[in-house]
Amino acid sequence: MAHQKTTTTQASTLQQLQTNSLLSLLNLNAPPPTIVSEKNALTSLGSNTTGPTVWKVLILDNRTKDVLATVLRVQDLRDVGVTLHVQLHSSRPALPDVPAIYFVSPTLTNIRRIAEDLNSGLYESFHLSFVEPLPRSLLEELASLVARDGTSEAIEQACFSKVLDQYLSFVTPSPQLFSLLPNIPATPSQPPAQGGEVSNLTTDLTSYYVLNAPSTTEQMIEAEIDRIASGLFSVVVTWGQVPYIRSPRRNAAEMVARKLNTKIRDHLLNATRTGKTLFAADGGGVGGLGRPVLVILDRNIDLVSMIAHGWTYQSLIHDCLEMKLGRVTVAEPQKKTKKSYDLTSSDYFWAKNAANPFPQVAEEIDSELTKYKQDAADITRSTGVKDVNDISQLDVASSAAHLKAAITLLPELTARKALLDAHMNLATALLAEIKARGLDELFSTEEAISRQTIQQILELLRSFQTKSEPSPTPQDQLRLACVYYLSAQTVSKEDTEALEKELTKAGVEEWELTSFRYLRKMKDVMKMSVPGAATGGTATPLGGGVAEGWGRGWGLTDRLKEGGLDNLLSGVKNFLPSSKLLPVTRITEALMDPSSATSTSLTETDDFLFLDPRARATPASGPAGSRAGAAAGTGPEGEQKARRMTFQDGMVFVVGGAGYAEYGNLGEWASKSSRRVSYGGTEILDPSTFLDVLGKLGAT
């Protein structure tokens, strides 16, 4: 079976690399055309000289639809000749003179539907691409069906020359943020066209639930670990480089690390025989500078970051609004409708401000609006019209020079205004949530949670019950209590019962309290008396490392009061959070830049597993093999003695779910330290969903 090799450059983001792979797939595996940002789209018209476009139809299922939806727009599909994209299991008309690209998941249901299409001769030719490797059993099933129906000639050239494994089973909603595609539920009641999509993820399908539920069997755990490792292998293949692998020991992260290491080693061994590899050549030296590092962590290393209230633009949107696959849906109460906005890397305002504190974003919106008004005024002044919309009414003969300049600038101004209007609407919706729920007060309390006493927390919860506005929701108060419980050194049984009592008074339902009770059990089992550190017995307080680690300081200038946003921001507190590293960022710093890390972090990570998929394995059996392995520093499957190394490029993966708080914190550290770091997890979970997962675990 053929596979698709990814060409990478170190300067590319993971999102760019995946986009290039998808465009190559859609271009019938020819070099993809360049997709430009919205700001530069006009200047690039007519610049694509790759030859005549081949028009084709694209066939998707729900999982691959999600992969494309995060990085490509309809216009991008048009640019590579895709005139129609439809669902595999929908009713489709025959187009016998048009080639078809199938980009689907490797399932038996999909294979049989493809065979039906071949037999019906729906399209001129069939180019089959699977989002992840097609198992041999399904390949044989496809070959059997094609041979039975005599349709092998429909697949261009020979039957399987256009059956490609794409290694794209993940989504990248942001340039350096990714998550794996969920598992497809193996239930008879599940419709064939549904299941396994990111946009319809249920709590019992999340990896954190599967790996922690008491009802999970050993076979289910092994299957989940293999699924995660396979998805992560797709990410590494798209990355294009063989990394060193580091992970803590004795948890799910170690299991994933070892499984992934085996998959990479098996591929490299096979590549030496076939001469075909999925990875680009690298330095391969022991210094680490020629190769990146992949850090695999367990979600239990830090639970507070998934629950606490954030204060950055992207974390607030993910928490307060409906955000899926980079698309945000906002209700418009006056019109009783909903409006959607796409937040993509081509959105210059989002790219610049996503990780900034919200008050700073409001200031940036004001600044950009002022700049837009000045640019629009310059055009109207030079052309003599009162409004930019009246430019089309100018006399061409008398204003040729001014008209040419105006027409050149008008599309860019129009697009910029629409983008700023979108962010103004998003900011307005966030302000409404912040004021109604008192999110600024909750954030400031959680940021200083290590300095709070149980009496202060109880008094705060009681005060919420007497407030009319702002009044945090029952779930907001539950999150505050969970953050405090995990961040406190010790909480007595009486104080815990008092917390539960106040939460019940606040309106927290009994089934919602199961999440709090599950965390109580977790803390007892894992001895999480020092939250914020990894559960390895270090003395770093979680309250200082987690709740105080969001972003940089900010200040609203007096110019805001003159720009029209003062009424919008009135009543929202302006805090100056301390710029500390979250546990995931702290661990990453210790593994990528040990000279800047604290001694506590270095001691913690020195015990991490160290795997090198490129290293020659040393037999571990027998005294002679053991001595040889010890002397070389290499054990079975490329396991090496841990050593401190410096890396320029890295990737952090969290088994059990990722969050925007960690993504922003890690990105800020990477920017300050001039590192390139991607971050992802089995899923990207908002705080409400993660609480639901904890609650379901607590109820079992």
N, C-alpha and C positions, 0 to 999 in steps of 0.2 A: 504494500500500500504506500502511496506517496504521502509526503508530508510537506508542509509549507515552512520554509526557512525564513527567519526574520532577520532583516538587516538593521543594525542599530548604530547609533552614535551616542557617545557619552553625554552629549549636551541635550539629547532628547528626553522629554518627560515620558513616564509610563503611558500616559494618555496619548501622546503623540505617536509612540511606538505602536500602540494598539490601533490607532486610527490609520496609520500607514498599512498595517497588515490587513485591515478591513477593506481599505480602498484597493489594495492589490488584488484581494479576493474578488471584489466587484468589477475589477478591470480585467477579469479572466486571467488573473495571476501575472499580468504585465505590470511594469513599474507604475505606481499610482500617480495621478495628477496631484498638484499641490492644492491643498485646501487652505484658503486664506481667511484671515479674520474679517469681521464685518467692517472694520474701519478701513481695511485696505482692499476691499472687494472691488471697488470701482476702478482703481488704478491697475488692477490685474486682469481686466476684461480683455480677452483676445490674446493673452500671453501664453496659453496652453497650446503647444505645438506638438503634442504626442501622436498626432495622426488622427485619422477618421474615427469617430466614436461608433462602437458596436452597441446597438440598442438591445436591451435584454430585460427579462422579467426576473424579479427576486422573490424567492419563496422562503418564508420564515416560519418558525414556531414561536411560542411565547417567550422561551428563554433567549433565543437569539435576537428576538425583537428588542429585548431589554439591553442586550449588548450593543446593538446599533444605536438605540435611542439616546444613550448617554454621550455619544461623540459625533454623530452625523445628523444633519438636517435633511429635509426633503430635497432642498436645492443641491446638497452635496451628492445625493443619489443621482439626481439629474445630470450632474457634471460628469459622472462616470457611465452614463448611458442607461441607468435604471429608470425606465418609464413607468413601471408598475411594481409595487411590492404588496404581496398578499400572504395570507396565512395558509400553511400547508394543508390543514384539515378543513378549509372552507371549500365551498363550491366554486370552481374556477372554470372559465370558458377556455376552449382550445385556442392556442395561438401557434399553429404549426410552422410559421415562418420566423419565429422569434426564439433565440436561445434562452435557456432558463438556468439560473444559478440557484441551487438549493443550499441554504445555510441553516442547518437544523441540528438538533441534538441526536446523538446516536442511540435511539430507542427502537424496540421492535415495532411499535405502532408506526413510527415514522418510516422505517424501512419498508414496511408493507404498503404504506400510502405512496411512497416513491415508486415502488414496483407497479402499482396501479396506474400511476401517471405515465410510466414508460409504456405500459401495455396499451394505454389509450392514445398514445402518440400526441400528448397535449402540446409539446413544444418541438422546435427544430432539433435541438440538442440539449443534453442535460449535463450540467457541471455540478458535481456533488461535493459539498464541503461540510464537514462536521465540526461543531464547536469544540469538541474534545475527541480524543482517539476513539475510533470505531473498534469495538471488541471483535476478536476473530470470529466468534460465533455469529455475530450480526453481519459481518462481512460475508461469511459463508451463506447465511440466509439470503442476503441480497443477490449473491452470485447464483444461488439455486433458483430464486424467483425470476431473475433475468434470463437464465438458461431455459427455464420452463416456458416462458412466454416468448422467447426468441427475440428479445428487444435489446440485445447487447450493442447493436449498431447505433442505437439512439444516444448512447453515451459516446461522445466524440472520440474518434480514433479507436480505442479499445475499451472494453467494459470498465476497467478499474483505473485507467490512466488519468481519469479526472475525478477520482474519489480521493479527497484530500483531508488529512487531519490538520486542523487550523490552530489548535492550542490557544483558544480565545475564550475560555469558560470563566470569564470574570468581567466586571463592569468597572469603569473609571469615571465617576461623576466629577472629579476634579483632576488637575494635572498630575498630582502625585498621590492621589487617594484611590483605593480600589477595594472591591469586595468580591468574593467568589459567588458563582451562581448557586442558588439553593439546590438541594437534592430534589429529584422528582419523586413525589409520594407514590409508593407502589401499592395503591389501593384500587380495587375493582370499580369503586364508585367514582373515581376521578375521570372526568371526560378526557379523551385523548389529546385534545388541543389545549388542555389546561394543566397547571401544576409546574412547580419548579421555577417560576418567574420571580425576580427580585421584587417587583411591584405588588406581589400578592403573598408575601411571606407570613406564615403563621408561627405562633410562639413554639409549638411543638416540633417545628422543623428547624428551629435555630440550633446551632451547634452547642451553645451553652446548655440548652435544655437536654439535648440528646446525651451529652457527655456527663451530665450531673444528675439526671433523673434516676431514682432508685429502681425503676422498672426497666432500665436499659440493660440488655444482656451483653455478654462479652462479644458475641458476634456482631451486635449492632454497633458497639464501640469500635471494633476493628473495621467495620464497613465505613463508619463516619471518618475515622482517621485516614483510611485509604482515599476517601472522597476528597478530604481536605488536602492531602498531599498531592493528589492528581490535579486539583485546581491550582494549587500553589506552583506545581510544575509548569502549568500553562503560563503563569505569570513570569516565572523565571525564564522560560523559553522566549517569551515576548521581550523580556529584558535583554536577552541575548548574551548573557555572561554567566559563567559558572561561579557562584559565590562560595565563600567560606560560610559555614552554618554554625550559629551559636544559639543555645537555648538553655534555660534552667533544667534541672534534672527532676525526675520523679513526678512528672505530671503529663498532661496531654501534649504540651508543647514538645517535650522530648520525643514522644511517640511520633508526632508529625515530622519532626526533624529527621529522625532515623529513617522513616518511610520515604521522605523526599530524597534524602541522601542516596538511598538504594535505587530509586527511580533514575536519578541523574547518573549514578555510576553505571547502571545497566545500559543507559543510552550511550554513554561515552565508550563503553566496552563494545557495543554493537557498531558504533561509528568507526572504530579502528578496523573493523572487518569490512564494512560497506563503503567507507570513505565519505559518508553523508552524515553531517552533524547539524543539529539545530542551534548550536552556539557559535558565536564568533570567537576567534582566537584571542587569548589574553596573555598577559605577561607571565602568568604561571609561577612567578617567583614567590619566595617566602616573605617578602617585605610587606605584602598586602596592598601596596599602592597600585599594582597592576590589576587587582581583582576586587570586587565589592564584597560586602558582608551581608548576610541575611540573618536577622535576629528574629527568632520565633519565640513568642511569649504566651503565657497562659492568662486568660482574662482575670482569674482570681488574684493575680499579682496586684491589681488595683481595681476595686469596684466603685470607689467614690467618684472617679471621673465620669462614670457612666450614669450616675444618678444626680450629681450636683447641678445647680443652675449655672449656665454659662452667661457670658457678657459680650462675646464677640458676635459680629454680624451673622456669620455662618452658623454658629451654634444656636443662636436665638431663632433663626429661621427654621433650623432643623427641629428645634424643641417646640416652638409656638405655632408654626404654620404647617400646612400639609406639603411635605417635600419628598418627592420620589424621583430617583434617576435624574437629578438636576432640574426637575420641573417643580415649581412652587405654585400651589393653588391658593388663592385668597378669595374669601367670601366678600361680596359687595352687598351689604345689608340693604342699602337704599334701592338697589335694582333687583334684590333677591336672586342674584346670580353669583357665579364664581368665575374668576378670571385666572388664567395660568400664565406664568412667566418662566422662560427657559434661562437658567443661569449656567452659561457655558464659558469655556476658556476664551472664546472670542469676545466676550463681554468685558471690555477693558475696565469698567468700574468695579465689577465683581472680582476680577483678577487682582486688582489693586487693593480692595478693601474687605474682602471676605474674612480675613483673619484679624481685622482691626476691631477694637472696642466700639460698641454701638454709638456712643456720643461722638466719637471721632468720625464715624461713617456719616452721621447727620451733618457734621461740619463739612465733610467732603461733598455731600450732595449740594449743600448751599454754595460751596465754592464753584462746583461744576455748572450749576444753574446760572450763577453770576457770569461765568466765562462764556456760556452759551449766549446769554443776552447781549454781551458785548460784541461777540462775533456776528450775531444777527443784526445788531444796530449798525455795525460797520458796513454790512452788505446793503442794507436799506439806505444808508446815507450815501453810499457811492452810486447807487442806482436811482435814487430819488423817489423810491416808493415808501409807503408807510409801513408795510408789512411784508415779510419774506414770501408770504403766500401770493402776493400780487406781482411777483417778478415775471410770471408768464404773460402779463398784460403789457409789458414794456414794448416800446416801438423799437424794432430790431435795427432799423436804419440809423436812428439817432443815438442808440446806446449800445452799439455792437461790442465795444471793448468791455464795458461794465457788465453787459449781459453774459458774455462768455465767462467772466470771472464768477459771476453769481451762479450760473448754471453748474459750474465746476464744484462750487462749495455747497450748494443747496442740498444735494442728496446726503452728504455727510452731516450737515446740520440737522436735517430731518431725522436721520437715524439716531444721532446723538440725543436729540430731544425726546424721541420715543423711549430710548434706553433710560434716560434720567427720569422720565415720568414713571417708568416701571419701578425703578428703585425708590422713588418718592412714595409710590403706593405701598411698596413692601415696608418701607420705614414707618409709614403711617399705621399700617396693620400691626407692626411690632410694638409701636408706641401704645396702641390701644391695649395690647396684651400686657405690656409692662405696667401700665397704670392700673389696669383692672385687677391684676394679680400681685402687684407690689413686688415685681421681680428684682427691681434694683435693691430693695431692702433684703430680700432673700439672698441675693448674691453677696452683698456686703457681709451678711451674717455668716454665710458659709465660708467666705474668704478668710475670716478670722475665727474659724470654728475651733481651732486649737486653744484659743483664749476664752472660750465660752464655758460656763459651768452648767450643770444640769438644771439648776434653779433658773438661770437666765433663759434657757431654752423652753422650760415649762412656762415661765411668765410670758415669753414671746408667743407661744402657742395659745395661751389664754387671751392675750391681747387681740389676736386675730379674730377671736369669736365675737368680740365687742365692736369690731370695725365694720363699717358699711363699705367704705372704699378707701384705699385699695384693700382687698381681702384675698389672700392666697387661696387657691382651691384646696380641697381636702388632699388631693394628690401632691400638690406643692408642699403642704405641711408634712406629709408622709416622707417626701424626699428629704426635707430638712432634718427630720428625726433620724432617718437612715444615715445621712451624712454625719450627724453628730455621734450616733452610736458607733459607727465604724472609726471615727476619728478620736474618740475619747480613749484614754489609757484604760480605764475601767469604768463600768457602769453596774451599779448594784442591782440586785433582783428587784428591790423596792422601786428604784428609780426607773427601771425598765417598765415595770407595771404602771408607773405614773405616766410615762410617755404614751403607752398604749391607751390609757384612760383618756388622756387629752386628745389623742388622735380620734378616738371614737366620738368624743364630744364634737370634734371638728367636722364630723360627717364622713370619716373614713369607714368604708364598709368592711364587714368581717372578712370577706374574701380578699380585700386589698391588704389587710393587715398580715396576711400570710407571707407577703414579701418581706416585711419587717421581721417576722419570726424566723423566716429562712436565713436571713442575715445573722440573727442571733445564733442559730445553729452553726452557721459557717464560721463565725468568729470563735465559737467554742472549739470547734474541730480543728481549725487552722491556727488557733492561738493568735488571732489578729489583734493583739493588744497594742501594737504600734503601727496603726494604719499609715499608709502612704509609702511604706517600704515594701519590697518583695517579702514574701512570707518565709524568709530565711533567717529570722532571728536578729536582724539588724536593728539599730536603735534610732532610725530616722522616723520622726513622727509623721503620720499620714496627713494630719491636719495642716502641717506646714508645707508638705510636698505636693499635696493634691489640691486642697481647696484654695490655696493661696497662689496657684501657679498659672492663672489665666492671663496670658498676654502682657502687654506693656502698659506703661502709664499713659495718660492722656489728659488733656485739658481743653475745655471749651473756651474759645476766645470771645472777646467782646463783639467781634464781627458777626458772630452768630445772632446776636440780639438785633442786629441791623438787617439781617438777611431774610427775615420772615419765618425762621424756624424756632424763634424763641417761644412762641405759643405752643408749638408742637412739642417742644422739650420741657415745657414748664412742669415742675413737679417731679422730674426724673433726677435722681441724685447722681452726682458726678464723683465717682470713686477713683482712687489711684491704687490699683492692686499691685502688690509686690510681684516682681518678675522672677518667679521661682520655677524650677523644672518639675513637671509631673514625673511620677515613678518611671513610666515608659521612656520618657525623654532622658531621665537621669541614667537609666541603664544603657540606653543607646549611646550617650556621651561616653560612658565608661568603656564601651566596646569599640567605639570609633575614634575617640580622641582621649586616650587615657591620661595624657599629660594635663588635661584641664579638669578631669574628674576628681571627686572627693575620694578620700581614702576608704570611706564607708562603701561607696559605690564600687570601687575597685575590688575590695574584699568580697563583696557580694557576687560580682560577676566572674571572679577568678575561678569559681567552682562550676561555671557554666560548661555545658557540653561543647566540644570543639570538633567539628566534622569538616573534612576536606574531600569533596567528591572526586577530585583529580588525583589525590594521593594514592599510591600503591598500597593495597591492603596487606598487612602482615598476619600470617596465620597465628591464631591465638591459642591453639591447642598444643599441649606439651610444653615442657620446661624450656626447650630450645627456642620454640616459637615465641614464648612469653618474653624471654630475654632479648630476642632480636627485636621484638616490637617495642620493648621499653627503651632499647638503645637508640632506635630510629625515631622514637617519639610518635610512632604510628601504630594504631591497633587495628582490629578487624573493621572492615567497611570504612576505612579512612579516618577512624577516630584518632585524634591527636591529643597530646598533652597541651592543656590550655596555656596560652601565652598572650601577653598584651601586644596588640598591633594597632597601627594607625590606618584608617580607611578614609578615602575621599567620597566614595559612593556606598550607599547602604539601602537596605529595605527592612522595614519593621512589620511583622505580621503577628496579629493577636488572635489566638485560637479562642473562640467564644464571643467575638464581636468587637468592632471598633467604634469610635465615637469622634465627633468633630472637635471636642475639647482637646483630646490628645493630638489630633491632626494639626490643629492650630499651634499648640504648644511645641510640638516637634518641628513643625515648619519654621517657627520663629527661631528655635535653636539652630537649625540647619542654616538659615540665612545669616545669622550672626557669626557662625563658625565656618562659613564658606564650604559647607558640605551639601551634597545632593542626596536626599533621603526620600524614599517613597514609604507610604504608610497604608496599611490595610488590615482587613480581618475577614473572618468567615462571613460576617454580615456587618453592615453599618446600622447600628441600632440607636434610635432616639431614646431619651430617658424613660418615657412612658412605656414603650415597648419592652425595654429592659426590666422595668418594674413588673410588668405583666409576666415576663419569663420567670423572674424570682418568685412571684406569687404562685405561679403554677407549680413550681418546684416545691414551694412551701406547703402546697395543698396535697402533695402526693405522699 
